[in-house]
Amino acid sequence: MFYVIIALAVLAVIAGVLAFIFCRLYQRSKKACEAEKVKLACLQQEYGKLVKAYEAKKKNKEKADEKVSDLHSGKLSADDILPKRKG
């Protein structure tokens, strides 16, 4: 009977140690997960900015290409594109 009580006490101590280790690992992984969520949100925001910048660049390039082709074809002159001087 005495050995059974000692064995149960040892098992209880081992279970307590394992529960403590599990709780520590859970808290650490939860903090790491939250940090990764913040990083992901920042990356998504940065990616959105890059997409908007790329779209604006593409739109401006199309307009510039159109003006260049009009200049080459003779539909426009440089006076039409360049800003007017104030006299």
C-alpha positions as CSV (number, residue, x, y, z in Angstrom):
1,M,0.0,0.0,0.0
2,F,2.9,2.3,0.8
3,Y,4.4,1.8,-2.6
4,V,1.1,2.6,-4.3
5,I,0.9,6.0,-2.5
6,I,4.5,6.8,-3.4
7,A,3.9,5.8,-7.1
8,L,0.8,8.0,-7.2
9,A,2.7,10.9,-5.7
10,V,5.5,10.5,-8.2
11,L,3.0,10.4,-11.1
12,A,1.3,13.5,-9.7
13,V,4.6,15.4,-9.6
14,I,5.4,14.2,-13.2
15,A,2.0,15.2,-14.4
16,G,2.4,18.7,-12.7
17,V,5.8,19.2,-14.3
18,L,4.4,18.2,-17.7
19,A,1.4,20.5,-17.3
20,F,3.7,23.4,-16.3
21,I,5.9,22.8,-19.4
22,F,2.9,22.5,-21.7
23,C,1.5,25.8,-20.4
24,R,4.8,27.6,-20.9
25,L,5.2,26.2,-24.4
26,Y,1.6,27.2,-25.2
27,Q,2.1,30.8,-24.0
28,R,5.3,31.1,-26.0
29,S,3.7,29.8,-29.2
30,K,0.7,32.0,-28.7
31,K,2.9,35.1,-28.4
32,A,4.9,34.0,-31.5
33,C,1.6,33.6,-33.4
34,E,0.4,37.1,-32.4
35,A,3.8,38.5,-33.6
36,E,3.4,36.7,-36.9
37,K,-0.1,38.0,-37.3
38,V,1.2,41.6,-36.8
39,K,3.9,41.0,-39.4
40,L,1.4,39.5,-41.8
41,A,-0.9,42.6,-41.4
42,C,2.1,44.9,-42.1
43,L,3.1,42.9,-45.2
44,Q,-0.4,42.9,-46.5
45,Q,-0.6,46.7,-46.1
46,E,2.7,47.2,-47.8
47,Y,1.7,44.9,-50.6
48,G,-1.5,46.9,-51.1
49,K,0.6,50.1,-51.4
50,L,2.9,48.4,-53.9
51,V,-0.1,47.3,-56.0
52,K,-1.5,50.8,-56.0
53,A,1.8,52.3,-57.0
54,Y,2.3,49.7,-59.8
55,E,-1.2,50.5,-61.2
56,A,-0.5,54.2,-61.1
57,K,2.8,53.7,-62.8
58,K,1.2,51.5,-65.5
59,K,-1.5,54.1,-66.1
60,N,1.0,56.9,-66.4
61,K,3.2,54.9,-68.7
62,E,0.2,54.2,-71.0
63,K,-0.6,57.9,-71.1
64,A,3.1,58.8,-71.9
65,D,3.3,56.1,-74.6
66,E,0.1,57.4,-76.2
67,K,1.6,61.0,-76.2
68,V,4.9,59.7,-77.7
69,S,3.1,57.8,-80.4
70,D,1.0,60.9,-81.2
71,L,4.1,63.0,-81.4
72,H,5.7,60.6,-83.8
73,S,2.6,60.4,-85.9
74,G,2.3,64.1,-86.1
75,K,-1.1,64.4,-84.3
76,L,0.5,66.5,-81.5
77,S,3.4,69.0,-81.3
78,A,5.7,69.6,-78.4
79,D,3.9,72.9,-77.8
80,D,0.8,71.0,-76.9
81,I,2.6,68.9,-74.3
82,L,5.1,71.3,-72.7
83,P,3.8,73.8,-70.2
84,K,3.3,77.4,-71.4
85,R,5.7,80.0,-70.2
86,K,4.3,83.0,-68.4
87,G,5.5,86.1,-70.2
